[in-house]
Amino acid sequence: MRVLHIITGLGIGGAEQQLRLLLRRLPTDSEVITLTNPGPVAEGIVADGVPVTDLAMAGNKDLGALPRLTRLVKQGRYDVVHTHLYRACLYGRFAARLAGVRTIVATEHSLGAVQIEGRQLSTSARSLYLAGERLGTATVAVSATVARRLERWGVRRDRIHVVPNGIDVGRFAYDEGARRAARSRLGLPHDAFVVGGVGRLTGSKRFDALVRAVAELPHARLLLVGDGPERERLRGLAAEQGAAGRVLLHGACEDPPPENRTGEALDKGRSPGRDLPSLLAAMDVFVSTSYDEAFGLAVVEALAAGLPVLHVTCPALHDLPAEDAPGARQISGSVPELAAELRRFEGAPPQRLPVPRAARHYDISHSADQLMAVYEHAVRGTASTREASCS
């Protein structure tokens, strides 16, 4: 089966790295077109052996990109066109239709309760989304929570299929050597109490609340993995709170590393302490302060790393029984509450918990199998069995 994936960009981000993980496991002849920003994830996908074409789109209103995209789709003679992220879903569906492709699948990665891809929801955005959605064959939601949101938006229930985000569970297994290497590289004392967070540094992630909470614990350190427009503001806030020396803004982390054809990491043994599992190993407790998520991938990765987790919202966990993630605790996210919760861990011996059922439930191989089922049913024109109800 020939499948073309069209995505808005391939800088470091959750949807982008999720696509890369899936491409490694899908038994398809795959190619990728990025509308813009062929960043580090594009380089990783190419290193994994999948071709990537940069459309070099100038912006949201670059209508000249549509005929260029249509030509590329027509030339490829694809069985399925699969689009990812808002702009790519809109342009990709139109191009696939114009190119004569019958099977068009779109994944909704980032529909929150009040925002989509970090932007506030609006009537015009919803109308445009629904107009494009009708051109497709099926819409994939990354969680049952997102599926319910899509249905409330007006997407037909029989067109929605739940294929959860996934992680390579085994890669996140705790490793004491990785912890030492990461802490050494980052300049963190081996006995320091380290609070961690992972995600794009934007206002909706509310990392400012985490900075303020850690500032109230004189001996705590904060390790934030990610980059974004809030970086300098968070740096300034740490200084303002008297915690500049205890807040480490690591920057983005490309993950996973390239693999060879046997699935072995090509950079195995190099740059110790730089990959995401090593950075998670350096932490003692993981906190997600975001109030609006479509899935909560970082929380699941932290659980797979054996970390105790505090989170404000996480659809991935809300969709499962509470006993599937005993190490996770939902909180309101206020600064006083965060500080109080973190004090429970400060001073206690570092603990690593068994990998919970929740993490194993979201193994990427399972997600790839489910996505293939969506492809096969869509190509045949029959309805697939959805993993979870949208009601």
Legacy VTK file of the C-alpha trace (Angstrom):
# vtk DataFile Version 3.0
C-alpha trace
ASCII
DATASET POLYDATA
POINTS 391 float
0.000 0.000 0.000
1.429 3.383 -1.029
0.735 6.088 1.534
1.583 9.780 1.341
1.722 11.693 4.616
1.236 15.462 4.380
2.122 17.498 7.467
2.322 21.233 8.140
5.945 21.194 9.320
8.632 18.901 10.669
10.254 20.862 13.430
10.425 19.196 16.839
6.903 18.661 18.163
4.578 15.962 19.405
2.637 15.368 16.174
5.814 15.491 14.103
7.694 12.964 16.224
4.586 10.789 16.475
4.525 10.578 12.674
8.159 9.506 12.671
7.487 6.740 15.201
4.534 5.465 13.189
6.471 5.457 9.918
8.952 3.032 11.468
6.201 0.510 12.164
3.681 0.880 9.361
4.042 -1.901 6.743
3.475 0.581 3.925
5.463 2.194 1.133
5.470 5.667 2.664
6.545 9.138 1.595
6.174 12.493 3.343
5.493 16.034 2.149
5.980 18.875 4.600
4.303 22.165 3.671
7.040 24.133 5.403
9.887 23.950 7.950
11.754 20.732 7.056
13.438 20.737 10.452
15.163 18.118 12.622
12.299 15.630 12.438
12.457 15.715 8.636
16.169 14.895 8.871
15.338 12.018 11.200
12.648 10.632 8.905
15.052 10.728 5.954
17.715 9.014 8.090
15.145 6.315 8.812
14.807 5.733 5.061
11.569 7.580 4.205
11.704 10.314 1.527
10.620 13.824 2.562
9.691 16.603 0.121
9.544 20.238 1.249
6.743 22.145 -0.495
8.264 25.448 0.739
4.841 26.979 1.355
5.116 30.690 2.134
2.220 30.923 4.604
-1.376 30.014 5.369
-2.664 31.963 2.359
-0.102 30.742 -0.181
-2.727 29.381 -2.582
-0.043 28.746 -5.193
1.019 25.790 -3.030
-2.209 23.935 -3.861
-1.463 23.183 -7.545
2.135 22.246 -6.640
0.868 19.862 -3.982
-1.768 18.445 -6.330
0.873 17.640 -8.952
3.020 15.817 -6.408
0.061 13.785 -5.168
-0.989 12.867 -8.718
2.547 11.839 -9.689
2.860 9.514 -6.705
-0.151 7.311 -7.532
-0.893 6.821 -3.843
-3.511 4.489 -2.409
-3.963 6.690 0.681
-3.212 10.318 1.491
-2.897 10.900 5.233
-2.819 14.496 6.502
-1.573 15.822 9.847
-2.170 19.199 11.551
-4.646 21.924 10.616
-3.060 23.589 7.567
-1.930 20.292 6.044
-5.364 18.767 6.585
-6.997 21.635 4.722
-4.592 21.869 1.765
-3.882 18.128 1.692
-7.526 17.076 1.433
-8.187 19.523 -1.410
-5.039 18.436 -3.265
-5.835 14.743 -2.844
-9.340 15.260 -4.217
-8.059 17.252 -7.179
-5.458 14.528 -7.829
-8.137 11.840 -7.887
-7.149 9.991 -4.686
-10.207 8.183 -3.292
-8.954 7.439 0.243
-8.043 10.432 2.397
-7.350 10.018 6.120
-6.631 12.898 8.509
-5.349 12.774 12.082
-6.525 15.384 14.548
-3.537 15.735 16.875
-4.186 18.998 18.682
-7.863 19.761 19.265
-8.140 20.928 22.858
-11.159 22.074 24.801
-10.580 25.761 23.945
-7.700 25.770 21.431
-6.301 23.982 18.426
-2.543 23.858 17.856
-2.091 26.540 20.510
-4.591 28.979 18.950
-7.946 29.883 20.433
-10.874 28.177 18.761
-13.139 30.397 16.658
-16.297 30.025 14.589
-14.369 30.654 11.365
-11.713 28.048 12.233
-14.425 25.503 12.991
-16.311 26.224 9.758
-13.170 25.902 7.651
-12.205 22.709 9.480
-15.599 21.096 8.835
-15.574 22.147 5.170
-12.240 20.400 4.689
-13.226 17.378 6.791
-16.099 16.559 4.443
-13.585 16.061 1.615
-11.918 13.212 3.489
-12.737 9.566 4.053
-11.965 9.224 7.759
-10.788 11.377 10.653
-8.488 9.872 13.253
-8.614 11.200 16.826
-5.592 10.660 19.059
-7.787 10.036 22.103
-11.404 9.276 22.915
-11.564 12.767 24.431
-10.629 14.317 21.063
-13.166 12.051 19.329
-15.924 13.441 21.549
-14.766 16.998 20.824
-14.858 16.322 17.080
-18.370 14.962 17.330
-19.501 18.033 19.281
-17.915 20.180 16.553
-20.116 18.519 13.970
-17.958 15.738 12.509
-20.121 12.704 11.743
-19.688 10.027 14.357
-19.236 7.234 11.809
-16.262 9.089 10.265
-14.295 9.312 13.527
-11.800 6.593 14.488
-9.709 6.554 17.665
-6.045 5.687 17.171
-4.205 6.813 20.298
-0.763 8.338 20.236
1.912 5.830 21.127
5.375 5.550 22.615
8.210 3.059 22.316
7.712 1.810 25.874
10.943 -0.172 26.124
13.129 2.840 25.307
11.968 4.663 28.441
12.977 1.949 30.923
14.892 3.562 33.786
18.667 3.291 33.586
20.872 4.408 36.482
23.839 4.956 34.161
21.741 7.233 31.951
20.697 9.194 35.040
24.312 9.752 36.081
25.365 10.710 32.537
22.502 13.160 32.093
23.043 14.812 35.471
26.746 15.096 34.851
26.211 16.698 31.444
23.619 19.107 32.832
25.659 20.042 35.897
23.060 18.643 38.299
24.392 17.223 41.598
23.774 13.501 41.927
21.740 14.042 45.115
19.724 17.075 43.905
15.923 16.964 43.952
14.961 17.569 40.324
11.444 18.442 39.160
10.879 17.911 35.444
8.611 19.036 32.650
8.564 18.389 28.900
6.767 20.337 26.191
6.731 23.349 23.942
7.339 26.533 25.926
4.011 28.263 25.271
1.537 30.009 27.531
-0.981 27.163 27.431
1.555 24.788 29.015
1.658 27.048 32.118
5.308 26.344 32.882
5.368 29.712 34.648
3.329 28.150 37.465
5.912 25.382 37.747
8.769 27.904 37.887
6.987 29.792 40.690
6.284 26.585 42.622
9.874 25.338 42.409
11.110 28.761 43.472
9.307 28.198 46.779
11.427 25.097 47.460
14.953 26.440 48.135
16.739 23.178 47.403
14.741 22.009 44.384
15.909 22.194 40.767
13.672 22.444 37.687
14.585 20.816 34.363
12.373 21.925 31.453
12.870 20.080 28.152
11.468 22.002 25.192
11.650 25.278 23.355
9.214 27.967 22.279
8.188 31.616 22.502
7.980 31.630 26.318
11.629 30.685 26.807
12.999 34.131 27.642
9.982 35.050 29.748
10.478 31.900 31.823
14.173 32.693 32.187
13.304 36.185 33.399
10.653 34.844 35.772
13.166 32.434 37.315
15.535 35.346 37.945
12.717 37.471 39.354
11.789 34.631 41.748
15.396 34.219 42.890
15.699 30.804 41.276
17.753 31.551 38.144
20.474 29.122 39.157
17.966 26.360 39.878
15.886 26.497 36.677
17.444 24.777 33.674
15.880 25.424 30.269
17.344 22.534 28.313
15.872 23.300 24.909
14.194 20.925 22.482
15.166 17.273 22.346
14.892 15.358 19.085
13.645 11.896 19.927
13.930 9.093 18.942
17.395 8.718 17.368
17.755 7.323 13.820
17.522 3.542 13.405
19.102 1.145 10.952
17.062 -1.464 9.092
17.197 -3.879 12.019
15.656 -1.301 14.366
18.899 -0.571 16.263
19.572 3.063 17.183
22.320 4.445 14.959
23.646 6.781 17.647
23.557 4.142 20.383
26.413 4.715 22.795
27.068 8.264 21.583
26.178 11.527 23.307
25.212 9.850 26.607
22.557 11.655 28.587
21.148 13.631 25.653
18.133 11.584 24.601
14.693 12.013 26.151
14.753 8.760 28.206
18.047 9.908 29.780
16.625 13.343 30.577
13.586 11.729 32.192
15.941 9.462 34.156
17.599 12.618 35.551
14.275 13.757 37.058
12.708 12.748 40.384
9.118 13.804 39.738
7.371 14.851 36.537
4.814 17.666 36.328
2.434 18.599 33.520
0.842 21.987 34.225
-1.011 22.284 30.897
-4.752 22.883 31.268
-5.735 21.871 27.721
-4.384 18.754 26.022
-5.459 16.472 23.187
-3.583 13.459 24.582
-0.772 14.140 27.074
2.080 12.209 25.479
4.764 13.558 27.829
2.831 12.230 30.826
2.713 8.730 29.319
6.449 8.860 28.552
7.173 9.900 32.144
5.095 6.993 33.457
7.015 4.613 31.194
10.204 6.010 32.748
8.881 5.050 36.189
8.416 8.614 37.397
5.702 9.746 39.806
3.565 12.221 37.861
1.484 15.264 38.765
-0.798 16.505 35.987
-3.561 19.063 35.536
-5.188 17.295 32.592
-4.276 14.237 30.530
-6.892 12.717 28.175
-4.693 9.647 27.734
-5.224 8.832 31.413
-8.799 10.116 31.646
-9.716 7.528 28.995
-8.426 4.653 31.170
-9.302 3.298 34.641
-7.442 5.148 37.417
-5.768 1.920 38.569
-3.934 1.731 35.223
-1.690 4.639 36.291
-1.243 4.435 40.087
1.782 6.745 39.965
-0.174 9.640 38.455
-2.058 12.221 40.482
-4.363 14.890 39.063
-4.048 18.357 40.569
-5.590 21.786 39.962
-2.228 23.331 39.118
-2.316 26.371 41.396
1.114 27.494 42.582
0.432 26.855 46.308
-0.883 23.364 45.540
2.045 22.596 43.250
4.545 23.691 45.896
2.770 21.611 48.548
2.708 18.532 46.317
6.388 18.874 45.445
7.321 19.131 49.132
5.936 15.614 49.532
8.725 14.356 47.264
11.542 16.679 48.357
13.841 15.030 50.846
12.443 11.556 50.232
14.652 8.916 48.608
14.285 8.970 44.806
11.765 6.370 43.700
11.167 4.593 40.421
7.806 2.952 39.968
6.967 -0.137 37.910
5.868 0.633 34.357
2.065 0.901 34.661
-0.572 -0.645 32.414
-1.361 2.821 31.041
2.087 3.109 29.448
1.923 -0.378 27.954
-1.585 0.333 26.643
-0.126 3.126 24.501
2.702 1.168 22.900
3.385 2.531 19.415
3.157 -0.901 17.777
-0.450 -1.167 18.925
-1.173 2.294 17.479
0.401 1.324 14.128
-1.762 -1.815 13.951
-4.889 0.248 14.602
-3.946 2.809 11.965
-3.385 0.070 9.390
-6.887 -1.209 10.153
-8.253 2.277 9.422
-6.337 2.389 6.116
-7.507 -1.044 5.023
-11.146 -0.420 5.839
-11.050 3.035 4.235
-9.557 1.634 1.027
-12.219 -1.071 0.925
-14.932 1.467 1.710
-16.130 -0.284 4.872
-16.398 1.057 8.403
-13.668 0.065 10.830
-14.154 -0.822 14.458
-13.234 2.105 16.641
-11.203 1.486 19.774
-13.304 3.710 22.011
-16.763 5.203 21.979
-17.175 8.904 21.294
-20.300 9.181 23.419
LINES 1 392
391 0 1 2 3 4 5 6 7 8 9 10 11 12 13 14 15 16 17 18 19 20 21 22 23 24 25 26 27 28 29 30 31 32 33 34 35 36 37 38 39 40 41 42 43 44 45 46 47 48 49 50 51 52 53 54 55 56 57 58 59 60 61 62 63 64 65 66 67 68 69 70 71 72 73 74 75 76 77 78 79 80 81 82 83 84 85 86 87 88 89 90 91 92 93 94 95 96 97 98 99 100 101 102 103 104 105 106 107 108 109 110 111 112 113 114 115 116 117 118 119 120 121 122 123 124 125 126 127 128 129 130 131 132 133 134 135 136 137 138 139 140 141 142 143 144 145 146 147 148 149 150 151 152 153 154 155 156 157 158 159 160 161 162 163 164 165 166 167 168 169 170 171 172 173 174 175 176 177 178 179 180 181 182 183 184 185 186 187 188 189 190 191 192 193 194 195 196 197 198 199 200 201 202 203 204 205 206 207 208 209 210 211 212 213 214 215 216 217 218 219 220 221 222 223 224 225 226 227 228 229 230 231 232 233 234 235 236 237 238 239 240 241 242 243 244 245 246 247 248 249 250 251 252 253 254 255 256 257 258 259 260 261 262 263 264 265 266 267 268 269 270 271 272 273 274 275 276 277 278 279 280 281 282 283 284 285 286 287 288 289 290 291 292 293 294 295 296 297 298 299 300 301 302 303 304 305 306 307 308 309 310 311 312 313 314 315 316 317 318 319 320 321 322 323 324 325 326 327 328 329 330 331 332 333 334 335 336 337 338 339 340 341 342 343 344 345 346 347 348 349 350 351 352 353 354 355 356 357 358 359 360 361 362 363 364 365 366 367 368 369 370 371 372 373 374 375 376 377 378 379 380 381 382 383 384 385 386 387 388 389 390
